[in-house]
């Protein structure tokens, strides 16, 4: 297994993964259709350069992805990472791919002196079992304020 970042070089393999994942598991992928041109544009758009997708690649195929971004607090210098997305295709689960994605994330966090990372985990039995294996974590039920801006 190798870990590569989503980029203009890897976008075709990522799109193939996303098409398969959306067909196999549409309720977990949260997309009605895959927009290849929109994704290509976002990969090249400087706004999205602060979000990194680690791709788990085997024999040229993307089997899983973890998306994150780093950010920090100016006032106290605290450095954080937020994990926005983790998904492994159904056929490749239980092969330690998600664990490998998190090991790669944690290596990058250490390399960048990140103090903590966090995520909002999915709420289903598989996710509960998976996140239950993590050590040195706190699982909390923290209220979230979310404001969605209407489309103009």
N, C-alpha and C positions, 0 to 999 in steps of 0.2 A: 504494500500500500504506500502510495506517495501522497503528499499533501501539497496542493498547488493553490495559489490565489486565483479567484475569478478575475480574468483580464480579457483584453481583446484576443489574446492567444488561446485562451481556454473557453471562450464564450460558446463556441459550437458544441463542445462536449457537454457544457452545462445545459445548453438548450435541449439537447437530446435527453439528458437526465430529467429535466423539468417536464418535458413532454411525457415521458414514461411515468414519472411520479404522479403527474396530474391525471393521467388515464387510470392508473392503478389505485390511487388513493385521493380522489377529488375532495373529499370532506376535510382532509388534513392539509391540503395544499392551498386552499383559500383562493384559487383562481378559477374562473370559468373557462378562460382560454389563455393560452400562452401567446404572448406578443413578442416575437423574436426581434422585430425592428426596434420596439420600445426598449427591450432589454439591452440590445446592442448600444442604443443611444445612451442609456443610463450608465453602462460600463465605461463609456467614453466621456461622460459628463463630469466635470470637476466637482460638482456638488456631492456626488456619490463616492468620491475618492476617500472619504473619511470612514466609509463602511467597507469592511473587508469580508469577503466570503472565502473561507477555507474549503477547498474541494477535496474529498477523499477519492483518489483516482486509482483504479486498478486496470491494467492492460488498456489504457486509454479511455476507459469509461468512468464517468462520475457516478459513484455509488451513494454519496452523502455529502451534506453541506452544513457548515456552521457559519453564520454571519454575525459579526460583532463590530463594535467601534469603541475606541478609547476616548476618554474625555477627562477633564480634571476641574478641580475647584481652585480658582485663583487665590481666594482668601487663605486657605490653609494648605494648599499644595497637594491635597489628596488626589490620587490618580486612580481612575476606575475604568472598568470595561463593562459594557452592556452587551449581552448575548441576545440578539434579536431573533434568531431562527436556527433551529437544529432539525435536520430531517435526514433519515436514511431510508432508501427504497425498501419496501416490504421484503422483497426476495433476499435482501442482504443483511437483514437485522439478525442480531444474536451472533455476529461475527466480530464483535469488538470495534466496529467502525465508529460508532458514536463516541466510545471511550477514547479512541485514537484522535478523533477531532478535538475532544476536550483536552487531551494531553498536549496536542499542538497549540491550542489556545493558551493553556497554562504556561507552556514554554515561552510563548510570545509575551505573555503578561510578565513573567519573571524578567525577560530581556528588556522590557520597557518600564520596569520598576512600578508595576501596577499594584496598588494596595488591596483591591478586591474586585471581583467581577460579580455581576448579578444577572438574573434572568427571571422572567415570569414563566414558570413551567406550564406545559400543557397539563390539563387535568383529566387523566384517564389512567386506567390500571397499568398500562405499559410504561407511561411516563413516571408514575409513582414508583414502580419497581426500579426503573433506571436511576432516577435521582436519589432513591433510597440507598444506593450503593456508594454515593459520594461520601468522602470523609472530610472532616473539618468544615462543615457547612452548617448554616442555620436556615431552617425552613420556616418562613413566616407567612402569615396572612395579613399583608399590608394593604390598607386601602389605597386606591389609585384614583387620582383626579385626572380625567381625560377630557380634553376639549377637541372636538372635531370641527374643522373649518368647512363650511359648506362650499360646494363647487360654485364658481362664478359663471 
